[in-house]
Structure formats: structure tokens, C-alpha cells
């Protein structure tokens, strides 16, 4: 799908791969950007799912169930069927598209990929955009949730101090150090490892080669023998980390859905402020 050396590259496709399949009736293009950006111009045939608007800061069972119902309604409205080949894109290889890939993987869809380079790669190839909004029939995709791919605040609490688990903070350094407050409390989860998600990208906003990222994660003690739980502010930047680690062959990766938006606003979750 690309030539970047990932052993499990099921989540990433390049522009030539997409262009060779544009006539496939099972192809479903999903523009993951906010609706206002979608309206200004998108790939022909693409429907819009603003994944950033579909979030939750409550990972108790009722909160997860409510989020799942809202998310499924949006996916079905976008025309996603059980046999669709779903390609999600963003401005570049960014977090909204990664969130869409993680969501559909967690929901059990068998074929979902992110377009490496996103809309920028499409435009730079000379391909046209459109403002036409396609009419699509409601999709028939039904989820089979894979709980091993999602983490809640309770999962994190249960693993604090566990040497078999890496809790990975993927936010900006100012968020990690507690200098940027976006919730009632600032700081990070005790024992977490820090590695900002932007390290996954090259200067063109595309996913870096596998060997580079494998070495980067290993240098931070993020190794395939451990369970990895990335988090950010709302489960979007950490979804990007989920995508990359899964493609690298890490067998146990779980995206913390509520992330700091939940953790930092609760009263029963421990916080540290690193020096």
C-alpha cells in the first residue's frame, strides 16, 4: 500500500493506491475534517464525518455506550457498509483521520485505511476538488466492538505502577508539564512516558518510515512486549499513536478514549506535575 516498511500496513494507503481504485463501487471516501472545511472543497465522492465533534469525556459504561451510538449513527449516515473499503483522509496524515481509522477498527470494520498525505497530497498531484455533496444510501455496517482496543480511566487506574504497561502521553510538552491548562487540573498521569505524536510525521505531513519510528519508540522504552495505552486531550492524537504502533506490529495497544479531558476533570484520578 506504501513503501514505508511497516510489517502490518493495513491502515495506510498512498495516493496511487487510491487513484487505482476510484471506480470501485465499494470504495467509501470519508473526509474527517470539520464540516466547514469539507464544504470549501473535498475529494469527489467523499462524505463528511467530523470525528472531532464526536467525542466523550466519560468512559464509565453509560458514557461509552452513548458515544458508540452517536458514532455509529454518523458512520451509517456516511454510507458505510459491512463490505465497504473505507478510506479516511484529513488535511495531511493528521489526527482526525487517525481517529476515524481507530474508531472503525475498534468497531470491527474489516477494511479501513488513512490516505497518507491526505487532501494536500491529492491537490499537489493535480487532482480536482469539488463542493458537491454526494447522496448516499444509509450504510448497513453493524459494529462488533473490540474492547481490547479501547481504554477507560478505570483501565488506567488498574495499571498504575504496572511494569507490563506503558501509559504514553502524546500531548504538547506544555500540556505534559502542566503549563497549559485545558481542564480543571493540569499535569500528567503518574508514571507516564512522554512522546509527542507529531514525531510520527515527516516535513511533508506524511507518516515517517517504519524503521525511524521503531527506533524512536524503543529509545523511550515503548517496546512490543508491553501493553501500550496512549492518551492525549480527547483521544485523537493518541489514536494516531495507536495507528502507528499497530502497523509496527505492537500486539497490545489501547487508545484511552476519554484521555485528559476526562482524567483532568475527575476528582478521583491521580495527577503529577513533572519538573
Secondary structure, 3 states (H helix, E strand, C coil): CCCCCCCCCCCEECHHHHHCCCCCCCEEEEECCCHHHHHHCEECCCEECCHHHCCCCCCCHHHHHHHHHHHHHHHHHCCCCCCCEEEEECCCCCHHHHHHHHHHHHCCCCCEEEECCHHHHHHHCCCCEECCCCCCCCCCCCCCCCHHHEECHHHHHHHCCCCCEEEEECCCHHHHCCCCCCCCCCCECCCCEECCHHHHECCCCCECCHHHHHHHHHHCCCCCCCEEEEECCCCCHHHHHHHHHHHCCCCCECEECCHHHHHCCCCCCCCECCC
